Amino acid sequence: MEEEIKKENEGEDRVIITKDMLVSDALALNPNIAPVLMSAGMYCFSCPASMGETIEMAAMVHGFDVDDILEAVNS
């Protein structure tokens, strides 16, 4: 997974979070997204489900549009 992420983001200064990433992987790659998720009511860093849920799945469970979440964490 990390190799794939590095290839996707090669030449970029930052990691782009995608909807198919596990929440735990996204947080490990960019811990700065935690406050963004928390402000939306998604306390994913403390949830055991984050190890098996994608960003898209977590957004759906919490009733958020995944594109809105991605825009916020990638801005």
C-alpha positions in Angstrom: 0.0 0.0 0.0 2.7 2.5 0.9 4.5 1.8 -2.4 1.3 2.5 -4.3 0.8 5.8 -2.4 4.3 6.9 -3.1 3.9 6.2 -6.8 0.6 8.1 -6.9 2.1 11.1 -5.2 5.5 11.0 -6.8 6.8 14.5 -7.5 4.3 16.1 -5.1 5.2 17.8 -1.8 2.3 16.3 0.0 0.3 13.1 0.2 -3.1 13.2 -1.4 -5.7 11.4 0.7 -8.1 9.3 -1.4 -11.5 7.7 -0.6 -10.2 4.2 -0.9 -7.5 4.7 1.8 -8.0 3.1 5.2 -8.6 5.8 7.8 -5.7 4.5 9.8 -3.4 4.7 6.8 -4.5 8.2 6.0 -3.9 9.3 9.5 -0.5 7.6 9.6 0.5 9.4 6.4 -0.8 12.8 7.5 -1.6 13.2 11.2 -2.6 16.8 10.4 -6.0 15.5 9.0 -7.1 14.5 12.5 -8.4 18.0 13.5 -10.3 18.2 10.1 -12.0 14.8 10.8 -12.7 15.8 14.4 -14.3 19.1 13.3 -16.7 17.0 11.2 -17.6 14.8 14.2 -15.4 11.9 12.9 -13.2 10.8 15.8 -11.6 8.2 13.6 -8.2 8.1 15.3 -9.7 6.6 18.4 -12.1 4.2 16.7 -11.1 0.5 16.2 -13.0 0.5 12.9 -10.4 2.9 11.4 -8.1 -0.1 10.9 -10.6 -1.6 8.4 -12.7 1.3 7.1 -11.8 3.4 4.1 -12.3 7.1 4.2 -15.4 6.6 2.0 -16.9 4.0 4.3 -16.3 6.2 7.4 -17.9 9.2 5.7 -20.9 7.2 4.7 -21.3 5.8 8.3 -21.2 9.3 9.7 -23.5 10.7 7.0 -21.0 12.9 5.2 -20.3 13.3 1.5 -16.9 11.7 0.9 -16.0 14.4 -1.6 -16.5 17.1 1.0 -14.3 15.3 3.5 -11.6 14.7 0.9 -11.7 18.4 -0.1 -11.2 19.4 3.5 -8.4 17.0 4.3 -6.5 17.7 1.1 -6.7 21.5 1.3 
